[in-house]
Amino acid sequence: MLEYETLKARLTEDEPLLFIDEVHPTQATKVTSGWIKKGIDKAIETTGSRTRLNIIGAIRLGFLSDTITHQYKTVNGESIIDFFDKIKRQYDPSHCIGINVVLDGAGYHRSAVVIEKAK
């Protein structure tokens, strides 16, 4: 926490701090309860789909209009690296001295290739 507070205190306007995370919403209808007489089968319409989205997003505190999102087939080290490239394109290097990112402890965030790319 101290490291984070120190980082926030020293940031300048041209040095964004982004928080990155992934979401995986699904569409999978599952009937968990209902009022049906015991011993009687009743057909219940469902979506019949197990569609899953994989979305990576970045939020810059205090600048919610700078939010960046992108959908991927899967989330892994390669998609995180691709997302880093999208972030770099969002910020003009002539006006940005560095980009700070905060990631959680997911394995693909800690992989050697992702750490190297982040540097």
Phi, psi and omega per residue, in radians:
M1 nan -0.692 3.135
L2 -1.104 -0.710 3.119
E3 -1.059 -0.734 3.119
Y4 -1.124 -0.819 -3.132
E5 -1.098 -0.668 3.105
T6 -1.134 -0.779 3.105
L7 -1.044 -0.857 -3.141
K8 -1.013 -0.687 -3.082
A9 -1.192 -0.531 -3.073
R10 -1.644 -0.120 -3.098
L11 -1.167 2.501 3.031
T12 -1.818 2.982 -3.115
E13 -1.046 -0.511 -3.097
D14 -1.694 0.447 3.139
E15 -2.410 1.459 -3.041
P16 -1.179 2.615 3.037
L17 -2.027 2.011 -3.069
L18 -1.999 2.457 3.042
F19 -1.871 2.155 -3.053
I20 -1.995 2.392 3.031
D21 -2.714 2.969 -3.120
E22 -2.082 2.655 2.992
V23 -2.258 2.651 -3.101
H24 -2.359 1.162 3.138
P25 -1.152 2.536 3.133
T26 -2.207 2.783 3.025
Q27 -2.141 1.626 -3.112
A28 -2.434 1.658 -3.119
T29 -1.203 2.303 3.094
K30 -2.401 2.100 3.119
V31 -1.372 2.161 -3.108
T32 -1.889 -0.401 3.107
S33 -2.847 2.860 3.108
G34 -3.108 2.889 3.134
W35 -1.723 1.554 3.123
I36 -2.273 2.359 3.136
K37 -1.026 2.390 3.128
K38 -1.037 2.346 3.129
G39 1.523 -0.034 3.128
I40 -1.960 2.245 3.074
D41 -1.511 2.416 3.110
K42 -2.378 2.209 3.109
A43 -1.266 2.333 3.104
I44 -2.167 2.137 3.135
E45 -1.241 2.344 3.064
T46 -2.316 3.083 -3.135
T47 -1.253 -0.470 -3.134
G48 1.127 0.379 -3.065
S49 -2.172 2.588 3.021
R50 -2.158 0.724 -3.118
T51 -1.128 2.325 3.116
R52 -2.230 2.310 3.055
L53 -1.778 2.601 3.078
N54 -2.193 1.867 -3.048
I55 -2.110 2.250 3.035
I56 -1.837 2.391 -3.130
G57 -2.397 2.698 3.091
A58 -2.324 2.352 3.118
I59 -2.158 2.338 3.044
R60 -1.776 2.064 -3.117
L61 -1.012 2.355 3.120
G62 1.436 -0.122 -3.109
F63 -2.398 1.075 -3.044
L64 -1.082 -0.324 3.083
S65 -1.259 -0.229 3.101
D66 -1.538 0.186 -3.114
T67 -1.073 2.378 -3.140
I68 -2.147 2.303 3.054
T69 -2.405 2.679 3.050
H70 -2.709 2.464 3.135
Q71 -1.669 2.415 -3.127
Y72 -2.223 2.751 3.076
K73 -1.143 -0.683 3.081
T74 -2.591 2.789 3.079
V75 -1.876 2.117 3.116
N76 -2.697 -2.997 -3.134
G77 -1.014 -0.702 -3.136
E78 -1.114 -0.735 -3.138
S79 -1.214 -0.593 3.083
I80 -1.131 -0.755 3.109
I81 -1.097 -0.752 3.082
D82 -1.043 -0.710 3.130
F83 -1.145 -0.662 3.048
F84 -0.991 -0.737 3.121
D85 -1.094 -0.671 3.097
K86 -1.133 -0.666 3.097
I87 -1.120 -0.794 -3.140
K88 -1.035 -0.662 3.125
R89 -1.221 -0.426 -3.138
Q90 -1.237 -0.532 -3.059
Y91 -1.933 2.140 -3.127
D92 -1.157 2.063 -3.095
P93 -1.091 -0.385 3.126
S94 -1.326 -0.258 3.124
H95 -2.059 0.087 -3.049
C96 -2.286 2.036 -3.099
I97 -1.472 -0.252 3.118
G98 3.133 2.780 3.104
I99 -2.177 2.167 3.116
N100 -1.770 2.319 3.116
V101 -2.160 2.493 3.062
V102 -2.022 2.166 -3.136
L103 -2.142 2.725 3.055
D104 -1.467 -2.959 -3.022
G105 -1.554 0.332 3.128
A106 -1.001 2.523 -3.094
G107 -0.974 -0.716 -3.129
Y108 -1.229 -0.332 3.044
H109 -1.331 -0.496 -3.043
R110 -1.688 -0.016 -3.091
S111 -1.131 2.627 -3.078
A112 -1.024 -0.695 -3.101
V113 -1.166 -0.656 3.119
V114 -1.228 -0.734 3.112
I115 -1.077 -0.749 3.132
E116 -1.107 -0.772 3.134
K117 -1.109 -0.670 3.139
A118 -1.083 -0.624 3.127
K119 -1.144 nan nan
